[in-house]
Amino acid sequence: MVTRALGAIMTVGMLSASAAWAGNLTDALESDRMTVVKVDKATGGVLLRNGVSVNWLEAPGAMIVAPHATKRDLGLLNTGDIVRVRRDGAAPTIIILRSAADEIGSLE
């Protein structure tokens, strides 16, 4: 009887802990993903939005990593692209996770 009770308590504790961990992981992934709202090639700025806020990123020398190319050209970014920003050095690296065309055509 005692063994069953302890087993049930441990199972409930493990399930609730794993659910909380999965929720935190999902929140972290979603906060890192941002949507490109506007690209200003003249000033090198990019307006980005995630589920919580809108940020203006000054990225005049940013490295853009796209599925088909990697270069320092904001011309690779389009409004609606899903990106992640990594700050390794002076200029940020913008990684295109999903293009706007792929996002619109998705069944999700």
C-alpha positions as CSV (number, residue, x, y, z in Angstrom):
1,M,0.0,0.0,0.0
2,V,2.8,2.4,1.0
3,T,4.8,1.5,-2.1
4,R,1.8,2.3,-4.4
5,A,1.2,5.6,-2.7
6,L,4.9,6.6,-3.0
7,G,4.8,5.5,-6.7
8,A,1.8,7.6,-7.4
9,I,3.2,10.6,-5.7
10,M,6.5,10.3,-7.6
11,T,4.7,9.9,-10.9
12,V,2.6,13.0,-10.3
13,G,5.7,15.0,-9.3
14,M,7.6,13.9,-12.4
15,L,4.7,14.7,-14.8
16,S,4.2,18.1,-13.4
17,A,7.9,18.9,-13.5
18,S,8.2,17.8,-17.1
19,A,5.1,19.8,-18.1
20,A,6.6,22.9,-16.4
21,W,9.9,22.3,-18.1
22,A,8.3,21.9,-21.5
23,G,6.3,25.1,-21.1
24,N,9.4,27.0,-20.2
25,L,11.3,25.6,-23.2
26,T,8.4,26.6,-25.5
27,D,8.3,30.1,-24.1
28,A,12.1,30.4,-24.6
29,L,11.9,29.3,-28.2
30,E,9.0,31.6,-29.0
31,S,10.7,34.6,-27.4
32,D,13.9,34.0,-29.5
33,R,11.9,33.9,-32.8
34,M,11.0,37.3,-34.2
35,T,9.1,38.5,-37.3
36,V,10.6,41.1,-39.6
37,V,8.2,44.1,-39.7
38,K,10.3,46.6,-41.6
39,V,13.8,46.7,-43.2
40,D,15.4,50.1,-43.7
41,K,18.4,49.4,-46.0
42,A,19.5,53.1,-46.0
43,T,20.1,53.2,-42.3
44,G,20.8,49.5,-41.7
45,G,17.9,49.2,-39.3
46,V,15.4,46.3,-38.9
47,L,12.1,46.5,-37.0
48,L,11.5,43.1,-35.3
49,R,8.5,41.8,-33.4
50,N,8.1,38.8,-31.2
51,G,5.0,37.7,-29.2
52,V,5.8,40.2,-26.5
53,S,7.4,43.3,-27.9
54,V,8.6,45.3,-30.9
55,N,12.3,46.1,-31.2
56,W,14.3,48.3,-33.6
57,L,17.7,46.7,-34.3
58,E,20.5,48.8,-35.6
59,A,22.3,46.3,-37.8
60,P,24.4,48.2,-40.4
61,G,27.0,45.5,-40.7
62,A,24.9,42.5,-39.7
63,M,25.7,39.1,-41.1
64,I,22.5,37.6,-42.6
65,V,22.4,33.8,-42.7
66,A,19.8,32.5,-45.1
67,P,19.2,29.0,-46.5
68,H,20.7,30.0,-49.9
69,A,23.4,32.5,-48.9
70,T,25.4,34.1,-46.1
71,K,26.5,37.7,-46.5
72,R,26.4,41.1,-45.0
73,D,23.4,42.3,-47.0
74,L,20.0,43.4,-45.6
75,G,18.6,42.7,-49.0
76,L,18.2,39.1,-48.0
77,L,15.6,40.1,-45.4
78,N,11.9,40.5,-46.3
79,T,8.9,41.7,-44.3
80,G,7.3,38.7,-42.7
81,D,10.5,36.5,-42.4
82,I,10.9,34.6,-39.2
83,V,14.4,35.3,-37.8
84,R,16.6,34.8,-34.7
85,V,19.3,37.3,-33.7
86,R,22.6,36.3,-32.3
87,R,25.0,38.8,-30.9
88,D,28.5,37.4,-31.0
89,G,30.6,40.5,-31.7
90,A,30.1,44.1,-32.7
91,A,27.6,43.4,-35.5
92,P,24.7,41.0,-34.9
93,T,24.0,37.9,-36.9
94,I,20.5,37.6,-38.2
95,I,19.5,34.0,-39.0
96,I,16.5,33.5,-41.3
97,L,14.6,30.6,-39.9
98,R,11.7,30.7,-42.3
99,S,11.0,33.0,-45.2
100,A,7.7,35.0,-45.5
101,A,6.7,32.9,-48.5
102,D,7.1,29.7,-46.6
103,E,5.3,31.1,-43.6
104,I,2.3,32.1,-45.7
105,G,2.2,28.8,-47.6
106,S,2.3,26.8,-44.4
107,L,-0.7,24.8,-43.2
108,E,0.0,25.7,-39.5
